[in-house]
Amino acid sequence: METHLSTAKYDRVTIALHWLIALLVAGQWLGAHVIDWFPRGPLRVDARSLHIVGGVLVGGLMLVRLGWRVTSGRHLPPEGPALADLAARGVKAGLYLLVFAIVAIGVALALTRGDNLFGLIQLPGLGADTREARHALSEQIVEYHELAANLILAVAGFHAAAALVHHFWFKDGVLRRMALR
């Protein structure tokens, strides 16, 4: 089931941003799962601070990627049937929305908890009058943050699987469009 092989590639900036963001998102997901391994105190504060800064970095890079895409990035024609192109566009849009959502939820969580960044910057505890109420609100926000993180992994996994199907089954060159070389 071989179709024509595409030789078109995305530009280097698009490719670099794609893979950098993908690695950072995976690192953020893994990092979130080890924060509580650290004992309460400076090490846990630093681990959480790294996670918060990493999330803001992901959000910033996504803004750069979106800006690059609409101003200077290379746009390639669809590969394959219109329905497959529509699905690919939907998955990409879903990933963009999920990443922006998780960053916004993460910022809301850090501000609600009143996190301390590296022992240098104390964020305000917003959204509730008492410490107990802030804690309860934080716990609810954590659930949304975790849900968004798991959804990103699921959608990104589907995206990666589709790219591999294109590469190994359809042999249409779609995966090569985003290859680092």
C-alpha positions as CSV (number, residue, x, y, z in Angstrom):
1,M,0.0,0.0,0.0
2,E,2.6,2.5,-1.1
3,T,1.8,6.0,-2.2
4,H,4.1,8.7,-3.6
5,L,7.0,9.6,-1.3
6,S,7.0,13.3,-0.3
7,T,10.3,15.1,-0.2
8,A,8.9,18.3,1.3
9,K,10.0,19.1,4.9
10,Y,9.0,21.7,7.4
11,D,11.6,24.4,8.1
12,R,14.3,23.9,10.8
13,V,12.6,26.3,13.3
14,T,9.3,24.4,13.1
15,I,11.0,21.1,13.4
16,A,13.2,22.2,16.4
17,L,10.3,23.7,18.2
18,H,8.2,20.6,17.6
19,W,10.7,18.2,19.1
20,L,11.8,20.6,21.9
21,I,8.2,21.0,23.0
22,A,7.6,17.3,22.8
23,L,10.6,16.5,24.9
24,L,9.7,19.2,27.5
25,V,6.1,18.0,27.7
26,A,7.3,14.4,28.3
27,G,9.8,15.7,30.9
28,Q,7.2,17.8,32.6
29,W,4.9,14.7,32.9
30,L,7.7,12.6,34.3
31,G,8.9,15.3,36.6
32,A,5.5,15.8,38.0
33,H,5.5,12.2,39.1
34,V,8.7,12.6,41.1
35,I,8.1,15.9,43.0
36,D,6.5,14.1,45.9
37,W,9.5,11.7,46.2
38,F,11.4,14.6,47.7
39,P,11.1,15.3,51.4
40,R,9.1,18.4,52.4
41,G,11.4,21.3,52.4
42,P,13.9,23.0,50.1
43,L,14.4,19.9,47.8
44,R,10.7,19.6,47.1
45,V,10.3,23.4,46.7
46,D,13.1,23.3,44.1
47,A,11.6,20.3,42.3
48,R,8.2,22.0,42.2
49,S,9.8,25.2,41.1
50,L,11.6,23.5,38.2
51,H,8.2,22.0,37.2
52,I,6.5,25.4,37.3
53,V,9.3,27.1,35.4
54,G,9.3,24.3,32.9
55,G,5.6,24.7,32.4
56,V,5.9,28.4,31.8
57,L,8.8,27.6,29.3
58,V,6.5,25.2,27.4
59,G,3.8,27.8,27.3
60,G,6.3,30.4,26.0
61,L,7.7,28.1,23.4
62,M,4.1,27.2,22.2
63,L,3.5,30.9,21.7
64,V,6.7,31.2,19.7
65,R,5.7,28.1,17.7
66,L,2.3,29.5,17.0
67,G,3.7,32.9,16.1
68,W,6.3,31.3,13.8
69,R,3.6,29.1,12.2
70,V,1.4,32.1,11.3
71,T,4.3,34.4,10.2
72,S,7.3,32.5,8.8
73,G,6.8,28.7,9.1
74,R,6.6,26.5,6.0
75,H,3.2,25.2,5.2
76,L,3.0,21.9,3.5
77,P,0.2,20.5,1.4
78,P,-1.9,17.7,2.9
79,E,-0.7,14.1,2.4
80,G,-3.4,11.7,1.7
81,P,-7.2,11.8,1.7
82,A,-9.2,14.9,2.9
83,L,-10.6,13.0,5.9
84,A,-7.1,12.0,7.1
85,D,-6.0,15.7,6.7
86,L,-9.0,16.8,8.7
87,A,-8.1,14.3,11.5
88,A,-4.5,15.4,11.5
89,R,-5.5,19.1,11.8
90,G,-7.9,18.2,14.6
91,V,-5.3,16.3,16.5
92,K,-2.8,19.2,16.1
93,A,-5.3,21.8,17.2
94,G,-6.2,19.5,20.2
95,L,-2.6,19.4,21.2
96,Y,-2.2,23.1,21.0
97,L,-5.3,23.7,23.1
98,L,-4.4,21.1,25.7
99,V,-0.9,22.5,26.1
100,F,-2.2,26.0,26.5
101,A,-4.9,24.7,28.9
102,I,-2.4,22.8,31.1
103,V,-0.1,25.8,31.3
104,A,-3.0,28.0,32.3
105,I,-4.2,25.5,34.9
106,G,-0.7,25.1,36.2
107,V,-0.3,28.9,36.7
108,A,-3.7,28.9,38.4
109,L,-2.5,26.1,40.7
110,A,0.8,27.8,41.6
111,L,-1.0,31.1,42.4
112,T,-3.7,29.3,44.4
113,R,-1.2,27.3,46.4
114,G,1.0,30.3,46.9
115,D,4.0,28.3,45.7
116,N,7.5,29.5,46.6
117,L,9.9,29.5,43.6
118,F,13.3,28.3,44.6
119,G,13.0,30.0,47.9
120,L,13.3,33.4,46.2
121,I,9.8,34.4,45.1
122,Q,6.7,33.8,47.1
123,L,3.5,33.6,44.9
124,P,0.3,34.8,46.5
125,G,-2.2,32.3,47.7
126,L,-5.3,33.4,45.7
127,G,-8.8,32.2,45.4
128,A,-9.8,31.4,49.0
129,D,-9.8,33.2,52.4
130,T,-8.3,30.5,54.6
131,R,-5.4,28.1,54.2
132,E,-7.8,25.1,54.4
133,A,-10.0,26.5,51.7
134,R,-7.0,27.2,49.5
135,H,-5.8,23.7,50.0
136,A,-9.2,22.3,49.0
137,L,-9.3,24.5,45.9
138,S,-5.7,23.5,45.1
139,E,-6.6,19.8,45.3
140,Q,-9.5,20.4,42.8
141,I,-7.2,22.3,40.4
142,V,-4.6,19.5,40.7
143,E,-7.2,17.0,39.4
144,Y,-7.8,19.2,36.3
145,H,-4.0,19.6,35.8
146,E,-3.5,15.9,36.0
147,L,-6.4,15.2,33.6
148,A,-5.0,17.6,31.1
149,A,-1.5,16.1,31.4
150,N,-2.9,12.6,30.8
151,L,-5.0,13.8,27.9
152,I,-1.9,15.5,26.3
153,L,0.0,12.2,26.6
154,A,-2.9,10.2,25.1
155,V,-3.4,12.6,22.1
156,A,0.4,12.9,21.6
157,G,0.6,9.1,21.6
158,F,-2.1,8.9,19.0
159,H,-0.3,11.6,17.0
160,A,3.0,9.6,17.2
161,A,1.2,6.3,16.3
162,A,-0.4,7.9,13.3
163,A,3.0,9.2,12.1
164,L,4.5,5.7,12.5
165,V,1.5,4.2,10.6
166,H,2.2,6.7,7.8
167,H,5.9,5.8,7.8
168,F,5.7,2.0,8.0
169,W,2.3,1.2,6.4
170,F,1.6,4.0,3.9
171,K,5.3,4.8,3.3
172,D,4.2,8.3,2.2
173,G,7.0,10.4,3.7
174,V,4.8,12.2,6.3
175,L,7.2,11.3,9.2
176,R,10.2,12.6,7.2
177,R,8.5,16.0,7.0
178,M,9.4,16.5,10.7
179,A,12.7,14.6,10.8
180,L,15.6,16.4,12.4
181,R,17.8,15.8,9.4
